[in-house]
Amino acid sequence: MNALGKKIRLLRHQKGWSQEDVAKRLDISIPAFSKIETGITDVNLSRLNQISKLFGLSLVQLMSTTDSEEEKEKADELAEMAKRLQSRDAEVIDLQKKVIDLYEQLHKR
């Protein structure tokens, strides 16, 4: 999947639209739209303009592959959450070990 296709897919998900929804709005088939998202097919300027308008972006905004500050903040937040989740996983494992130890102690009596 190319950067443009990924961006279009992300925009579609943000709107809560299916590929079918977007394909209908663009008046193309679902497989044709899928090929745009996956980068299998090249998109002409007219179609890019149509897609940008559909998502309320300028053509430049659609074509821009640089991450916005908001996207970077979200990525940082996700990374922090992943670290906290790993920490919690370690806590759960420690607690499970304690439960197993207590269970074994009870059954030795």
N, C-alpha and C positions, 0 to 999 in steps of 0.2 A: 504494500500500500504506500503510495507516495504522500508527500506532505500535504498537498492540496486535497487529495482524497480523504486523508485523516481529518483535516480541518472541516471539510464538508460533512463528514460523518459525525464529528463532534457537534457541529451546529445543528444537525438534524436531531441528535439525541437531546440537546439542550431544549429544543422545541417540543420534544416528546413525539416526534413524527416518525412513522415507519418509512421504509424505502418506498412502499406503495403510495403513501401520502405525498411524498416529494415528487415521485414520478408523475403522479396525476397532475400536480401543480405545474410541473414543467412540460406536461403533455408528451411524455416519452414512456417507453415501456419500463417495467421494473428491472429487467436484466440490463437495459441500457444505463439506467441510473446506477445500478450495482457496479457496472464496469467503470463508471466515473469515480465512485468512491474507492474502488480497489486500485485505480490507476491503470487498468487494463487498456482503456481507450483514452486517446487524447481528446481534450475538450476545446472546441473552438471558442473564439472570443464572444460570439453572440450568446452561446450557451452559458459561458462564465458570467456574462452580464445578467442573464436571466436568473442564474443561481444567486448572485450577489443581491439582486433586488428581492428575491424570495426571502432571504435571511436578513434583509434590512441593512446591508453593508454596501460600502462602495466597492468597486472592482479592486482597488488597491488594497483595501482591508481584507478582502477575500484572498487575494493573491499573496499577502504578506505571510511569510512563514516564521517570522520572529515571534517569540512568545511575548505576550503582553505582561505588564507588571502583575496584573491580577492572576494570570495563569501561573506565573512564577511563585506568587504567594500561595496559591492552592497547592502547587507541587511541594513547597516547603512544609505546608501544613500536613499534607499526606505523609511526607517523610517522618515528621514528628509523631504522627499518630501510629505509624508503623513501628517506630522505636518503642513507644509506650505499649503497644500491643505485644511486642516481643518480651518486654519486661513483665507484663501481666501473665504471659504464657509461662515464663520461668516461675513466677509465684504459684501458679496453678500446679505445675509439676511438683514443686516443693511440698505443697499442701497434700497432693495425692500420695507422695512418698510417706508423709507423716500419717495419713489415714491408713495406709497399708501397714506401716510399722505398728500402729496401735491395734489394728485388727489381728496381726500376728501375735502380739503380746497377749491379747485377750484369749486367743485360742491355745496358747501354750499352757495356760493355767489349768 
